[in-house]
Amino acid sequence: MKLPKIIPAPKSFEDMPEGIGSHWAFAIINGRLAEIHWHQISKDSIMPWAHAYVKRSAYKTKHEQKMIDVDIKKYIFTYRKKTGYAFAKSLVKKLA
């Protein structure tokens, strides 16, 4: 699996470029469970624009728990205020 290129988001949502569409998933961000939202620019580039930390206990059904288990294996990010999002080094090493 090839990791997509991460493009920084613009300051305003209205300035988002045209693309394939917006998506969301569960992810591990800075070691915590979160929902991440991104805009798919092309097949191989994404533009993350928001995340929110969540508690696993807030999701009760088996389907939601399975979604979390599947997504957190694929989506592991670090986030820093000045540099933005990046794939975690552990994920990059595993896929290299």
C-alpha positions, 0 to 999 in steps of 0.5 A: 500500500502506498501512502498518499501525499498530505497537502496542507489545508487552506485557512478557509473551507471555502478555499478548498480545491475541487477534488474527489470528495470529503471523507472521515475515519477513525484514526490514531492521532498523537497516540489517541483515538480520534475522528479525522476528516479529510478532502480527497484531492486526487487518487494519491493526495489528501488534505486533512482539515480537522480532527476530534479526539473521541472516547471508544466507550462512546461507540456502543455497537459491534459495527462501530467497534469493528470500524474503529479496529479496522480504521486505526490499523490504516490511519496513524498520524501525528499532528503539530500545530505549526507543521500540520499532519504527517503519517506516523513514523511507525506506519511509514516503516511498516509499509516501506 
